């Protein structure tokens, strides 16, 4: 689970911006917050709202990019090719992009830092919290094909061959290398966090047990929906159109007064497809714990359904037994109504066109019994469009 996340010099973000899930005991007002084994009080839900092009998506993409690079760079990226998944801020092209995340796993609290420049990793740190501060597990810098170990308690656990394999990979984090080569267990860390994000298309197949859960939820939406089924069709092979291959098709069954029918997933409405796509991502995190990262969570889905999904999955202790977390961006102020002031972040650009975000409890005079939706629409909190017609 995530305690906080920070990023600087990433796309539209110049100065360090931080999203914190941590709250005080007095701010634990409902089942959308929880206490961890380490004694941290954390929110289960964070909503990010602001004007178009303010940088909401960049905050979420920065978090997902960090988790991908930190945990999967060794297996995902070809050897020594720069990782060009983002750009630095336009006026800081030669400066490092910096990430930091504080997280809990195996009932211990860790801090992880990563710095990159021109698509290459140049600094990495992992520390564990002991009583009052973080002590270093490892700290390294990278310069082309040279790795400098500034500190590492477990360095001797790597043999010369493994160490050389890592040093040759300028685009791999040490965390990912240890994770993918089976050495991470010696540090006592399983992973940073299990995560899902909606920056990709719907997977071809969804696990059967998860389909059953999605089916149960969708039947409550009164869409005329009556469950899923599958069929197999023959289609030409991409490699050789003269040959055919079998393809499994997901069908949605519908009940009407005049009879029943089924439609392939691809022929369903965009809203129905988006609901299935979203539920698949969210339930994957609910099942195991971790975090769901959703950009424009309401896309093509009715606000009432989205509010229902968020509250019944992540603000429900009976369902969210693993303390899964959700962070999402939205253009719908109505999604703020069920949140507390510590669960709302507002995003806007400053005079230098750099993204800045602030938590609603930092705004003077805000109370948890305020109507956040109406006050946001009235411009009381900022982060709204400044329209001028010519």
PyMOL commands that set and color helices and strands:
alter all, ss='L'
color gray80, all
select helices_A, chain A and resi 25-27+56-76+155-157+160-167+174-180+184-186+208-219+265-267+270-288+303-314+333-336+341-343+360-362+372-377
alter helices_A, ss='H'
color red, helices_A
select strands_A, chain A and resi 2-8+17-20+33-35+41-43+45-50+97-105+108-117+120-130+133-143+146-152+195-197+225-236+244-256+259-264+291-294+325-330+344-349+355-359
alter strands_A, ss='S'
color yellow, strands_A
deselect
rebuild
show_as cartoon
